C-alpha cells in the first residue's frame, strides 16, 4: 500500500530571483481540486515564488492551456492539477493517457511542468492523495515544477554547437589557407 511506504523527497530549490508559476486546474471534483491547489500554493510560497491560478473545464484541457501560456505569457513554470476517477467506460483511459502525454510533450519541448493530475480508482484514493496533510500531490507537483525551473535556470546560459566549427578554426586539407 502506497500510504505506508516512506519516500525520499528532494529539498526545495532556492532561487536568486523569484520564480513565477501558473497553476492550471481542472476543478471537476471541486473539493479535490481545492486541496490540490492548497498544497501547490503552500510549496510555491515556501520557495518565495509567486503564482497565478486559472481553471479549465477538464483534464484534457490542461496541456492546451499550458501550451497557450508558454507561447503567450511569461511564466517560469506550470503546475497541472486535476483528478480523474475511473468510471464504467474507457473514457478514463483516454483522459489519463492523453492529458499526461500532452504535458510530457510540452515538457520535452522545455516547459517546466509539475504533473498533479490524480488518476485514481475511487474518491477515497483521491481524497488521501490530494489532502495537504496526507500525500499532498498538489504540493509534490509544485515541487517538481520548481526543481525543473531551477535546472532550466542552471543550464540557460549553456549552449551546445550544432557540430559545425567556426570558419577561422577550419583548415582545408591540402591548402595553405589558415
VEXDREN-2710 file (C-alpha; in Angstrom, 1 decimal):
% VEXDREN-2710
k/r/px/py/pz
1/UNK/0.0/0.0/0.0
2/UNK/1.5/3.3/-1.1
3/UNK/0.3/5.2/2.0
4/UNK/2.5/3.1/4.3
5/UNK/5.8/3.5/2.4
6/UNK/8.3/6.2/3.0
7/UNK/9.8/8.1/0.1
8/UNK/12.8/10.4/-0.4
9/UNK/11.9/14.0/-1.2
10/UNK/14.4/16.4/-2.7
11/UNK/14.8/19.6/-0.7
12/UNK/13.2/22.5/-2.4
13/UNK/15.4/24.6/-4.6
14/UNK/16.5/28.2/-3.6
15/UNK/16.2/30.9/-6.2
16/UNK/18.3/34.1/-6.7
17/UNK/15.5/35.7/-8.4
18/UNK/11.9/34.7/-7.7
19/UNK/10.1/32.2/-10.0
20/UNK/6.6/32.8/-11.3
21/UNK/4.3/29.8/-11.8
22/UNK/0.9/29.3/-13.4
23/UNK/-1.3/26.8/-11.6
24/UNK/-3.8/25.3/-14.1
25/UNK/-6.6/23.3/-12.5
26/UNK/-9.5/21.3/-13.8
27/UNK/-12.0/21.6/-10.9
28/UNK/-14.4/18.8/-11.9
29/UNK/-14.2/17.5/-8.4
30/UNK/-14.1/20.9/-6.6
31/UNK/-13.2/19.6/-3.1
32/UNK/-10.3/17.5/-4.5
33/UNK/-9.1/20.4/-6.7
34/UNK/-9.2/22.8/-3.7
35/UNK/-6.9/20.5/-1.7
36/UNK/-4.5/20.1/-4.6
37/UNK/-4.4/23.9/-5.1
38/UNK/-3.8/24.5/-1.3
39/UNK/-0.8/22.1/-1.4
40/UNK/0.6/23.7/-4.5
41/UNK/0.3/27.2/-3.2
42/UNK/2.0/26.4/0.1
43/UNK/5.0/24.8/-1.6
44/UNK/5.4/27.6/-4.2
45/UNK/5.2/30.3/-1.5
46/UNK/7.7/28.4/0.7
47/UNK/10.3/29.0/-2.0
48/UNK/9.5/32.7/-2.3
49/UNK/7.9/32.1/-5.7
50/UNK/4.7/33.6/-6.9
51/UNK/1.7/32.1/-8.7
52/UNK/-1.4/32.8/-10.7
53/UNK/-4.3/30.4/-10.9
54/UNK/-6.6/29.6/-13.9
55/UNK/-9.3/27.0/-14.3
56/UNK/-10.1/24.8/-17.3
57/UNK/-13.1/22.6/-18.0
58/UNK/-11.3/19.2/-17.6
59/UNK/-8.0/17.3/-17.5
60/UNK/-7.8/17.2/-21.3
61/UNK/-7.7/21.0/-21.5
62/UNK/-4.7/21.3/-19.1
63/UNK/-2.0/20.7/-21.7
64/UNK/-3.7/23.1/-24.2
65/UNK/-3.9/25.9/-21.6
66/UNK/-0.3/25.4/-20.6
67/UNK/0.8/25.4/-24.2
68/UNK/-1.0/28.7/-24.7
69/UNK/0.5/30.3/-21.6
70/UNK/4.0/29.0/-22.7
71/UNK/3.6/30.8/-26.0
72/UNK/1.8/33.9/-24.9
73/UNK/2.6/34.7/-21.3
74/UNK/5.7/35.0/-19.1
75/UNK/5.8/32.1/-16.6
76/UNK/8.8/30.2/-15.4
77/UNK/6.8/27.0/-14.9
78/UNK/3.4/25.4/-14.6
79/UNK/1.5/23.2/-12.2
80/UNK/-1.2/21.0/-13.7
81/UNK/-3.8/19.9/-11.3
82/UNK/-6.9/17.7/-11.6
83/UNK/-8.5/14.4/-10.8
84/UNK/-9.7/11.6/-13.0
85/UNK/-11.7/8.9/-11.2
86/UNK/-12.2/5.6/-13.1
87/UNK/-15.8/5.1/-14.3
88/UNK/-17.6/2.5/-16.2
89/UNK/-16.2/3.3/-19.7
90/UNK/-12.8/3.6/-21.4
91/UNK/-13.1/7.4/-21.3
92/UNK/-10.9/7.2/-18.1
93/UNK/-8.0/5.7/-20.1
94/UNK/-8.3/8.3/-22.8
95/UNK/-8.3/11.2/-20.4
96/UNK/-5.5/9.8/-18.2
97/UNK/-3.2/8.9/-21.2
98/UNK/-3.8/12.0/-23.4
99/UNK/-3.6/14.6/-20.7
100/UNK/-0.4/13.0/-19.4
101/UNK/1.1/12.7/-22.9
102/UNK/0.3/16.3/-23.7
103/UNK/2.1/17.5/-20.6
104/UNK/5.0/15.3/-21.3
105/UNK/5.4/16.6/-24.8
106/UNK/5.3/20.1/-23.6
107/UNK/8.0/19.2/-21.0
108/UNK/10.2/17.7/-23.7
109/UNK/9.9/21.0/-25.5
110/UNK/11.3/22.8/-22.5
111/UNK/8.3/23.8/-20.4
112/UNK/8.8/23.2/-16.7
113/UNK/5.7/21.4/-15.6
114/UNK/4.7/19.5/-12.5
115/UNK/2.0/17.0/-13.2
116/UNK/-0.5/16.8/-10.4
117/UNK/-3.3/15.1/-12.2
118/UNK/-4.6/12.4/-9.9
119/UNK/-5.6/9.2/-11.7
120/UNK/-7.5/7.0/-9.2
121/UNK/-9.9/4.2/-8.9
122/UNK/-12.2/5.9/-6.4
123/UNK/-12.9/9.1/-4.5
124/UNK/-11.3/7.8/-1.3
125/UNK/-8.0/7.4/-3.1
126/UNK/-8.3/10.9/-4.4
127/UNK/-9.0/12.4/-1.0
128/UNK/-5.9/10.9/0.5
129/UNK/-3.7/11.9/-2.4
130/UNK/-5.0/15.5/-2.6
131/UNK/-5.0/16.4/1.1
132/UNK/-2.0/18.6/2.1
133/UNK/-2.0/16.7/5.4
134/UNK/-1.8/13.4/3.7
135/UNK/0.0/12.7/0.4
136/UNK/-0.1/16.3/-0.8
137/UNK/0.2/15.6/-4.5
138/UNK/-0.5/19.2/-5.4
139/UNK/2.5/20.2/-3.3
140/UNK/4.5/17.5/-5.0
141/UNK/3.6/18.8/-8.4
142/UNK/4.6/22.3/-7.5
143/UNK/7.9/21.0/-6.1
144/UNK/8.5/19.2/-9.4
145/UNK/7.9/22.3/-11.4
146/UNK/10.2/24.3/-9.1
147/UNK/13.0/21.7/-9.5
148/UNK/12.7/21.9/-13.3
149/UNK/12.8/25.7/-13.2
150/UNK/16.0/25.5/-11.1
151/UNK/17.5/23.1/-13.7
152/UNK/16.4/25.3/-16.6
153/UNK/18.0/28.4/-15.0
154/UNK/21.2/26.5/-14.2
155/UNK/21.6/25.5/-17.8
156/UNK/20.1/28.5/-19.5
157/UNK/23.4/30.1/-20.5
158/UNK/25.0/27.0/-21.8
159/UNK/24.6/26.2/-25.5
160/UNK/26.0/23.4/-27.5
161/UNK/27.0/23.9/-31.1
162/UNK/25.4/22.0/-33.9
163/UNK/28.5/20.2/-34.9
164/UNK/30.0/23.0/-37.0
165/UNK/33.2/24.8/-36.2
166/UNK/33.7/28.5/-36.9
167/UNK/35.4/29.2/-40.2
168/UNK/38.6/30.5/-38.6
169/UNK/39.1/27.2/-36.9
170/UNK/38.7/25.2/-40.1
171/UNK/41.7/24.3/-42.2
172/UNK/41.1/22.8/-45.6
173/UNK/43.4/19.8/-46.3
174/UNK/46.0/20.4/-49.0
175/UNK/45.8/24.2/-48.9
176/UNK/47.9/26.8/-47.3
177/UNK/44.9/28.8/-46.0
178/UNK/44.8/29.1/-42.3
END
